[in-house]
Amino acid sequence: MDIQVLIPLKALATSKQRLSPAVSAPSRRRLMLHMLGCTAEAARGSGVGPVALATSDPQAHELAATLGVDVVSDGALAWNDGLLHALRSIQPLPAAVLYLSGDLPLVTAADIVGFVGAAPAPGVAIARARDGGTNALLVRPALALVPMFGQQPSATAHMHQAADRGIAARVLDIPGLALDVDTIDDLRAVRLVRGRPR
């Protein structure tokens, strides 16, 4: 096993709270499922390695079967602790891990292949979100860096941690990996991009 892709998924019932009250709870759930499907399809299509949801959602196994991916328990832990729990439960430990946000409606397999190909080896690659966060984090060796999602701006936090540990790191701005959906403005941006002639 080379690169294990882990897509974190918290409770679907409470997904995308920052879109309320403009978007109803059922619509937020449908949106999250749609984006998760886009992300999983791109991850599988990239062929970089096995893909799994890191989650404790009660519908995870049924959902994963639909998406054609595996499930690894996050131990019902908070975001970053849950990702490390999921990673450490995989035996043998993969050589590298790609943490990939599940709310990337525009991501393509080519985006992921390009991101992985640009990563230092060994080292860390960080796909920067529009708000300075991190939407993809490749770590090789897999336990060389502790994920710091949610610590804004997490792209900078990941870079600083890599520097402190003496690990090569690279920040990448890839459009399909930059646009996640947390706010109404993000939704508008997705619609604008999709509406452009190709």
Accessible surface in RSA format (square Angstrom, percent):
REM  Atomic radii and reference values for relative SASA: ProtOr
REM  Chains: A
REM  Algorithm: Lee & Richards
REM  Probe-radius: 1.40
REM  Slices: 20
REM RES _ NUM      All-atoms   Total-Side   Main-Chain    Non-polar    All polar
REM                ABS   REL    ABS   REL    ABS   REL    ABS   REL    ABS   REL
RES MET A   1   123.24  63.8  46.29  30.6  76.96 183.2  60.81  51.7  62.43  82.7
RES ASP A   2    79.96  56.0  73.17  72.8   6.79  16.0  33.09  77.9  46.86  46.7
RES ILE A   3     4.44   2.5   4.44   3.3   0.00   0.0   4.44   3.2   0.00   0.0
RES GLN A   4     6.96   3.9   6.96   5.1   0.00   0.0   0.00   0.0   6.96   5.3
RES VAL A   5     0.01   0.0   0.01   0.0   0.00   0.0   0.01   0.0   0.00   0.0
RES LEU A   6     0.00   0.0   0.00   0.0   0.00   0.0   0.00   0.0   0.00   0.0
RES ILE A   7     0.00   0.0   0.00   0.0   0.00   0.0   0.00   0.0   0.00   0.0
RES PRO A   8    10.35   7.5   7.05   6.4   3.30  12.0   7.05   5.8   3.30  20.5
RES LEU A   9     4.88   2.7   3.44   2.5   1.44   3.6   4.58   3.2   0.30   0.8
RES LYS A  10    69.91  34.1  62.08  38.1   7.83  18.6  61.63  55.5   8.29   8.8
RES ALA A  11    48.95  45.0  40.76  62.9   8.19  18.6  41.48  58.4   7.47  19.8
RES LEU A  12     3.76   2.1   2.90   2.1   0.87   2.2   2.90   2.0   0.86   2.3
RES ALA A  13    83.20  76.5  57.58  88.9  25.62  58.3  62.45  87.9  20.75  55.0
RES THR A  14    81.94  58.3  74.24  75.3   7.69  18.3  58.25  78.2  23.69  35.8
RES SER A  15    16.70  14.1   7.43   9.9   9.27  21.3  14.56  31.0   2.14   3.0
RES LYS A  16    32.58  15.9  18.86  11.6  13.73  32.7  14.39  13.0  18.19  19.4
RES GLN A  17    92.58  51.8  83.62  61.1   8.96  21.3  48.49 103.2  44.09  33.4
RES ARG A  18   162.69  68.3 137.07  69.9  25.61  61.0  69.30  94.7  93.38  56.6
RES LEU A  19     0.86   0.5   0.00   0.0   0.86   2.2   0.27   0.2   0.59   1.6
RES SER A  20    44.30  37.4  27.52  36.7  16.79  38.7  11.61  24.7  32.69  45.8
RES PRO A  21   136.97  99.8 111.32 101.5  25.65  93.2 115.66  95.5  21.30 132.4
RES ALA A  22    78.29  72.0  35.11  54.2  43.18  98.2  47.46  66.8  30.83  81.7
RES VAL A  23    25.18  16.6  21.79  19.7   3.39   8.2  24.96  21.7   0.22   0.6
RES SER A  24    60.56  51.2  45.56  60.8  14.99  34.5  47.93 102.1  12.63  17.7
RES ALA A  25    51.68  47.5  42.28  65.2   9.40  21.4  43.01  60.6   8.67  23.0
RES PRO A  26    78.71  57.4  71.56  65.2   7.15  26.0  78.04  64.4   0.68   4.2
RES SER A  27    34.77  29.4  31.32  41.8   3.45   7.9  14.53  30.9  20.24  28.4
RES ARG A  28    18.57   7.8  18.57   9.5   0.00   0.0   0.98   1.3  17.59  10.7
RES ARG A  29    74.63  31.3  74.63  38.0   0.00   0.0  29.09  39.8  45.54  27.6
RES ARG A  30   145.97  61.3 140.34  71.5   5.63  13.4  68.41  93.5  77.56  47.0
RES LEU A  31    35.75  19.9  30.39  21.7   5.35  13.5  35.10  24.6   0.65   1.7
RES MET A  32    13.81   7.2  13.81   9.1   0.00   0.0   8.98   7.6   4.84   6.4
RES LEU A  33    47.86  26.7  41.04  29.4   6.82  17.1  41.33  29.0   6.53  17.6
RES HIS A  34    94.11  51.4  82.37  57.3  11.74  30.0  68.16  70.2  25.95  30.2
RES MET A  35     0.16   0.1   0.16   0.1   0.00   0.0   0.04   0.0   0.11   0.2
RES LEU A  36     0.10   0.1   0.10   0.1   0.00   0.0   0.10   0.1   0.00   0.0
RES GLY A  37    18.48  22.8   0.00   N/A  18.48  22.8  15.19  41.7   3.29   7.4
RES CYS A  38    26.90  20.3  20.64  23.0   6.26  14.7   6.44  16.3  20.46  22.1
RES THR A  39     0.00   0.0   0.00   0.0   0.00   0.0   0.00   0.0   0.00   0.0
RES ALA A  40     0.69   0.6   0.69   1.1   0.00   0.0   0.69   1.0   0.00   0.0
RES GLU A  41   114.66  65.8 111.94  84.7   2.72   6.5  31.17  60.3  83.49  68.2
RES ALA A  42     6.83   6.3   1.96   3.0   4.87  11.1   6.53   9.2   0.30   0.8
RES ALA A  43     0.15   0.1   0.05   0.1   0.10   0.2   0.05   0.1   0.10   0.3
RES ARG A  44   113.20  47.5  93.02  47.4  20.18  48.0  24.02  32.8  89.18  54.0
RES GLY A  45    56.21  69.3   0.00   N/A  56.21  69.3  29.58  81.2  26.63  59.6
RES SER A  46    15.14  12.8   0.00   0.0  15.14  34.9   0.71   1.5  14.43  20.2
RES GLY A  47    63.50  78.3   0.00   N/A  63.50  78.3  32.02  87.9  31.48  70.5
RES VAL A  48    23.81  15.7   8.75   7.9  15.06  36.3  16.34  14.2   7.47  20.3
RES GLY A  49    23.70  29.2   0.00   N/A  23.70  29.2  16.14  44.3   7.56  16.9
RES PRO A  50    51.67  37.7  38.66  35.2  13.01  47.3  51.00  42.1   0.67   4.2
RES VAL A  51     9.29   6.1   3.55   3.2   5.74  13.8   3.55   3.1   5.74  15.6
RES ALA A  52     1.49   1.4   1.49   2.3   0.00   0.0   1.49   2.1   0.00   0.0
RES LEU A  53     0.00   0.0   0.00   0.0   0.00   0.0   0.00   0.0   0.00   0.0
RES ALA A  54     1.39   1.3   0.40   0.6   0.99   2.3   0.40   0.6   0.99   2.6
RES THR A  55     2.70   1.9   0.00   0.0   2.70   6.4   0.00   0.0   2.70   4.1
RES SER A  56    56.44  47.7  25.99  34.7  30.45  70.2  33.68  71.7  22.76  31.9
RES ASP A  57    16.23  11.4   5.33   5.3  10.90  25.8   3.15   7.4  13.08  13.0
RES PRO A  58   127.54  93.0  87.70  79.9  39.84 144.8  98.90  81.7  28.64 178.0
RES GLN A  59    83.07  46.5  79.60  58.2   3.47   8.3  24.35  51.8  58.72  44.5
RES ALA A  60     2.26   2.1   2.08   3.2   0.18   0.4   2.23   3.1   0.03   0.1
RES HIS A  61   135.39  74.0 128.90  89.6   6.49  16.6  87.36  90.0  48.03  55.9
RES GLU A  62   133.41  76.6 121.90  92.2  11.51  27.4  51.31  99.3  82.09  67.0
RES LEU A  63    23.59  13.1  20.03  14.3   3.56   8.9  23.31  16.4   0.27   0.7
RES ALA A  64     2.94   2.7   2.94   4.5   0.00   0.0   2.94   4.1   0.00   0.0
RES ALA A  65    81.53  75.0  50.16  77.4  31.36  71.3  60.86  85.7  20.67  54.8
RES THR A  66   111.42  79.2  76.56  77.6  34.87  83.1  63.84  85.7  47.59  71.9
RES LEU A  67    22.96  12.8  18.03  12.9   4.93  12.4  22.56  15.8   0.41   1.1
RES GLY A  68    50.89  62.8   0.00   N/A  50.89  62.8  31.93  87.6  18.95  42.4
RES VAL A  69    16.01  10.5   0.04   0.0  15.97  38.5   5.23   4.5  10.78  29.2
RES ASP A  70    87.86  61.5  83.30  82.9   4.57  10.8  20.84  49.1  67.02  66.8
RES VAL A  71    35.94  23.7   9.02   8.2  26.93  64.9   9.02   7.8  26.93  73.0
RES VAL A  72    21.61  14.2  18.01  16.3   3.60   8.7  21.61  18.8   0.00   0.0
RES SER A  73    59.64  50.4  52.83  70.5   6.82  15.7  40.17  85.5  19.47  27.3
RES ASP A  74     3.85   2.7   3.85   3.8   0.00   0.0   1.74   4.1   2.11   2.1
RES GLY A  75    31.42  38.7   0.00   N/A  31.42  38.7  15.58  42.8  15.84  35.5
RES ALA A  76    83.96  77.2  50.17  77.4  33.78  76.9  56.45  79.5  27.50  72.9
RES LEU A  77    77.99  43.4  71.73  51.3   6.27  15.8  74.47  52.3   3.52   9.5
RES ALA A  78    74.32  68.3  56.34  86.9  17.99  40.9  67.38  94.9   6.94  18.4
RES TRP A  79    95.32  38.3  89.84  43.5   5.48  12.9  85.10  45.4  10.23  16.6
RES ASN A  80    27.52  19.0  25.79  24.9   1.73   4.2  11.75  28.3  15.77  15.2
RES ASP A  81    84.92  59.5  80.63  80.3   4.29  10.1  11.70  27.5  73.23  73.0
RES GLY A  82     0.21   0.3   0.00   N/A   0.21   0.3   0.21   0.6   0.00   0.0
RES LEU A  83     2.07   1.2   1.62   1.2   0.45   1.1   1.62   1.1   0.45   1.2
RES LEU A  84    18.91  10.5  18.91  13.5   0.00   0.0  18.91  13.3   0.00   0.0
RES HIS A  85    77.15  42.2  69.80  48.5   7.35  18.8  47.09  48.5  30.05  35.0
RES ALA A  86     0.00   0.0   0.00   0.0   0.00   0.0   0.00   0.0   0.00   0.0
RES LEU A  87     0.00   0.0   0.00   0.0   0.00   0.0   0.00   0.0   0.00   0.0
RES ARG A  88   135.35  56.8 125.13  63.8  10.23  24.3  47.33  64.7  88.02  53.3
RES SER A  89    62.69  53.0  30.90  41.2  31.79  73.2  38.90  82.8  23.79  33.3
RES ILE A  90    20.62  11.7  16.08  12.0   4.54  10.9  20.62  14.9   0.00   0.0
RES GLN A  91   138.13  77.2 105.93  77.4  32.20  76.7  56.23 119.7  81.90  62.1
RES PRO A  92   103.05  75.1  98.89  90.1   4.16  15.1 102.54  84.7   0.51   3.2
RES LEU A  93    71.69  39.9  50.87  36.4  20.82  52.3  50.87  35.7  20.82  56.0
RES PRO A  94     3.75   2.7   0.00   0.0   3.75  13.6   0.86   0.7   2.89  17.9
RES ALA A  95    53.02  48.8  38.40  59.3  14.62  33.3  49.95  70.3   3.08   8.2
RES ALA A  96     0.00   0.0   0.00   0.0   0.00   0.0   0.00   0.0   0.00   0.0
RES VAL A  97     0.00   0.0   0.00   0.0   0.00   0.0   0.00   0.0   0.00   0.0
RES LEU A  98     0.37   0.2   0.37   0.3   0.00   0.0   0.37   0.3   0.00   0.0
RES TYR A  99     0.63   0.3   0.49   0.3   0.13   0.4   0.57   0.4   0.06   0.1
RES LEU A 100     0.92   0.5   0.50   0.4   0.42   1.1   0.50   0.3   0.42   1.1
RES SER A 101    19.73  16.7  16.32  21.8   3.41   7.8   5.80  12.4  13.93  19.5
RES GLY A 102     5.48   6.8   0.00   N/A   5.48   6.8   0.48   1.3   4.99  11.2
RES ASP A 103    13.04   9.1  13.04  13.0   0.00   0.0   3.55   8.3   9.49   9.5
RES LEU A 104     0.00   0.0   0.00   0.0   0.00   0.0   0.00   0.0   0.00   0.0
RES PRO A 105    11.62   8.5   3.50   3.2   8.13  29.5   3.50   2.9   8.13  50.5
RES LEU A 106    32.98  18.4  19.25  13.8  13.73  34.5  23.53  16.5   9.45  25.4
RES VAL A 107    11.12   7.3   0.00   0.0  11.12  26.8   0.00   0.0  11.12  30.2
RES THR A 108    67.25  47.8  63.54  64.4   3.71   8.8  63.88  85.8   3.37   5.1
RES ALA A 109    31.20  28.7  27.37  42.2   3.82   8.7  27.37  38.5   3.82  10.1
RES ALA A 110    76.54  70.4  60.35  93.1  16.19  36.8  66.32  93.4  10.22  27.1
RES ASP A 111    28.59  20.0  24.69  24.6   3.89   9.2   3.79   8.9  24.80  24.7
RES ILE A 112     0.88   0.5   0.82   0.6   0.06   0.1   0.88   0.6   0.00   0.0
RES VAL A 113    75.24  49.5  73.04  66.1   2.20   5.3  73.29  63.7   1.95   5.3
RES GLY A 114    40.53  50.0   0.00   N/A  40.53  50.0  34.31  94.2   6.22  13.9
RES PHE A 115     0.83   0.4   0.83   0.5   0.00   0.0   0.83   0.5   0.00   0.0
RES VAL A 116    23.22  15.3  18.32  16.6   4.90  11.8  18.32  15.9   4.90  13.3
RES GLY A 117    65.87  81.2   0.00   N/A  65.87  81.2  35.80  98.3  30.07  67.3
RES ALA A 118    30.26  27.8  16.26  25.1  14.00  31.9  23.96  33.7   6.31  16.7
RES ALA A 119    13.42  12.3   0.03   0.0  13.39  30.5   0.10   0.1  13.32  35.3
RES PRO A 120    31.95  23.3  18.74  17.1  13.21  48.0  31.56  26.1   0.39   2.5
RES ALA A 121    75.55  69.5  38.17  58.9  37.38  85.0  39.03  55.0  36.51  96.7
RES PRO A 122    95.64  69.7  89.51  81.6   6.13  22.3  89.83  74.2   5.81  36.1
RES GLY A 123     0.59   0.7   0.00   N/A   0.59   0.7   0.32   0.9   0.27   0.6
RES VAL A 124     0.00   0.0   0.00   0.0   0.00   0.0   0.00   0.0   0.00   0.0
RES ALA A 125     0.00   0.0   0.00   0.0   0.00   0.0   0.00   0.0   0.00   0.0
RES ILE A 126     0.00   0.0   0.00   0.0   0.00   0.0   0.00   0.0   0.00   0.0
RES ALA A 127     0.23   0.2   0.23   0.3   0.00   0.0   0.23   0.3   0.00   0.0
RES ARG A 128    93.69  39.3  92.36  47.1   1.33   3.2  15.69  21.4  78.01  47.3
RES ALA A 129     5.93   5.4   1.74   2.7   4.18   9.5   1.91   2.7   4.02  10.7
RES ARG A 130   135.36  56.8  94.44  48.1  40.91  97.4  57.13  78.1  78.22  47.4
RES ASP A 131    91.53  64.1  60.78  60.5  30.75  72.7  48.63 114.5  42.90  42.8
RES GLY A 132    15.37  19.0   0.00   N/A  15.37  19.0  13.90  38.1   1.48   3.3
RES GLY A 133     4.64   5.7   0.00   N/A   4.64   5.7   4.64  12.7   0.00   0.0
RES THR A 134     9.49   6.7   0.00   0.0   9.49  22.6   0.00   0.0   9.49  14.3
RES ASN A 135     4.31   3.0   4.31   4.2   0.00   0.0   0.00   0.0   4.31   4.2
RES ALA A 136     0.33   0.3   0.33   0.5   0.00   0.0   0.33   0.5   0.00   0.0
RES LEU A 137     0.00   0.0   0.00   0.0   0.00   0.0   0.00   0.0   0.00   0.0
RES LEU A 138     0.46   0.3   0.46   0.3   0.00   0.0   0.46   0.3   0.00   0.0
RES VAL A 139     0.00   0.0   0.00   0.0   0.00   0.0   0.00   0.0   0.00   0.0
RES ARG A 140    46.37  19.5  46.34  23.6   0.03   0.1  25.74  35.2  20.63  12.5
RES PRO A 141    80.11  58.4  79.39  72.4   0.73   2.6  80.11  66.1   0.00   0.0
RES ALA A 142     1.40   1.3   0.01   0.0   1.39   3.2   0.01   0.0   1.39   3.7
RES LEU A 143    72.32  40.3  53.67  38.4  18.64  46.9  54.96  38.6  17.36  46.7
RES ALA A 144    21.89  20.1   8.67  13.4  13.23  30.1  20.08  28.3   1.81   4.8
RES LEU A 145     0.60   0.3   0.00   0.0   0.60   1.5   0.00   0.0   0.60   1.6
RES VAL A 146    57.41  37.8  57.41  52.0   0.00   0.0  57.41  49.9   0.00   0.0
RES PRO A 147     1.85   1.3   0.00   0.0   1.85   6.7   0.00   0.0   1.85  11.5
RES MET A 148    39.45  20.4  39.45  26.1   0.00   0.0  38.07  32.4   1.38   1.8
RES PHE A 149    23.53  11.8  17.08  10.6   6.46  16.8  17.19  10.4   6.35  18.2
RES GLY A 150    68.62  84.6   0.00   N/A  68.62  84.6  37.55 103.0  31.07  69.6
RES GLN A 151    94.88  53.1  86.41  63.2   8.47  20.2  38.84  82.7  56.05  42.5
RES GLN A 152   103.91  58.1  70.09  51.2  33.82  80.5  54.69 116.4  49.22  37.3
RES PRO A 153    69.59  50.7  69.10  63.0   0.49   1.8  69.13  57.1   0.46   2.8
RES SER A 154     1.32   1.1   1.32   1.8   0.00   0.0   0.00   0.0   1.32   1.8
RES ALA A 155     2.22   2.0   2.20   3.4   0.01   0.0   2.22   3.1   0.00   0.0
RES THR A 156    61.14  43.5  57.99  58.8   3.15   7.5  35.04  47.1  26.10  39.5
RES ALA A 157    20.81  19.1  13.50  20.8   7.31  16.6  19.27  27.1   1.54   4.1
RES HIS A 158     0.00   0.0   0.00   0.0   0.00   0.0   0.00   0.0   0.00   0.0
RES MET A 159    64.37  33.3  62.92  41.6   1.45   3.5  63.07  53.6   1.30   1.7
RES HIS A 160   112.17  61.3 111.16  77.3   1.01   2.6  69.59  71.7  42.58  49.5
RES GLN A 161    21.12  11.8  17.78  13.0   3.34   8.0  18.92  40.3   2.20   1.7
RES ALA A 162     0.22   0.2   0.22   0.3   0.00   0.0   0.22   0.3   0.00   0.0
RES ALA A 163    73.83  67.9  48.21  74.4  25.62  58.3  55.83  78.6  18.00  47.7
RES ASP A 164   127.19  89.1  88.15  87.7  39.04  92.3  29.31  69.0  97.88  97.6
RES ARG A 165   118.68  49.8  86.52  44.1  32.16  76.6  36.61  50.0  82.07  49.7
RES GLY A 166    72.16  89.0   0.00   N/A  72.16  89.0  37.49 102.9  34.68  77.7
RES ILE A 167    34.99  19.9  22.46  16.7  12.53  30.2  27.06  19.5   7.93  21.5
RES ALA A 168    59.17  54.4  40.31  62.2  18.85  42.9  51.96  73.2   7.20  19.1
RES ALA A 169    30.18  27.8   3.15   4.9  27.03  61.5   3.15   4.4  27.03  71.6
RES ARG A 170   119.04  50.0 116.31  59.3   2.73   6.5  31.77  43.4  87.27  52.9
RES VAL A 171    40.80  26.8  18.16  16.4  22.64  54.6  18.16  15.8  22.64  61.4
RES LEU A 172    19.96  11.1  18.34  13.1   1.62   4.1  19.96  14.0   0.00   0.0
RES ASP A 173    93.11  65.2  64.06  63.8  29.05  68.7  35.07  82.5  58.04  57.9
RES ILE A 174    29.65  16.9  28.68  21.4   0.96   2.3  29.13  21.0   0.51   1.4
RES PRO A 175   113.66  82.8 102.66  93.6  10.99  40.0 109.82  90.7   3.84  23.9
RES GLY A 176     7.56   9.3   0.00   N/A   7.56   9.3   4.33  11.9   3.23   7.2
RES LEU A 177     0.60   0.3   0.59   0.4   0.02   0.0   0.60   0.4   0.00   0.0
RES ALA A 178    15.93  14.6  15.86  24.5   0.07   0.2  15.88  22.4   0.05   0.1
RES LEU A 179     9.15   5.1   9.15   6.5   0.00   0.0   9.15   6.4   0.00   0.0
RES ASP A 180    20.55  14.4  20.32  20.2   0.23   0.6   0.00   0.0  20.55  20.5
RES VAL A 181     0.67   0.4   0.67   0.6   0.00   0.0   0.67   0.6   0.00   0.0
RES ASP A 182    31.71  22.2  31.06  30.9   0.65   1.5   3.20   7.5  28.51  28.4
RES THR A 183    38.58  27.4  38.42  39.0   0.15   0.4  35.01  47.0   3.57   5.4
RES ILE A 184    48.86  27.8  46.69  34.8   2.17   5.2  46.69  33.6   2.17   5.9
RES ASP A 185    92.59  64.9  87.54  87.1   5.05  11.9  24.77  58.3  67.82  67.6
RES ASP A 186    18.04  12.6  18.04  18.0   0.00   0.0   0.03   0.1  18.00  18.0
RES LEU A 187    17.60   9.8  17.58  12.6   0.02   0.0  17.58  12.3   0.02   0.0
RES ARG A 188   131.19  55.1 129.20  65.9   1.99   4.7  50.03  68.4  81.16  49.2
RES ALA A 189    15.49  14.2  12.96  20.0   2.53   5.8  14.96  21.1   0.54   1.4
RES VAL A 190     5.99   3.9   5.99   5.4   0.00   0.0   5.99   5.2   0.00   0.0
RES ARG A 191   156.67  65.8 146.36  74.6  10.31  24.5  59.85  81.8  96.82  58.7
RES LEU A 192   122.61  68.3 116.65  83.4   5.96  15.0 119.53  83.9   3.08   8.3
RES VAL A 193    50.47  33.2  46.61  42.2   3.85   9.3  46.61  40.5   3.85  10.5
RES ARG A 194   108.10  45.4  86.79  44.2  21.31  50.7  38.31  52.4  69.79  42.3
RES GLY A 195    63.42  78.2   0.00   N/A  63.42  78.2  34.99  96.0  28.43  63.7
RES ARG A 196   149.70  62.9 141.77  72.3   7.93  18.9  51.55  70.5  98.15  59.5
RES PRO A 197   133.24  97.1 102.24  93.2  31.00 112.7 114.05  94.2  19.19 119.3
RES ARG A 198   247.94 104.1 168.58  85.9  79.36 189.0 108.49 148.3 139.45  84.5
END  Absolute sums over single chains surface
CHAIN  1 A     9028.0       6826.8       2201.3       5397.4       3630.6
END  Absolute sums over all chains
TOTAL          9028.0       6826.8       2201.3       5397.4       3630.6
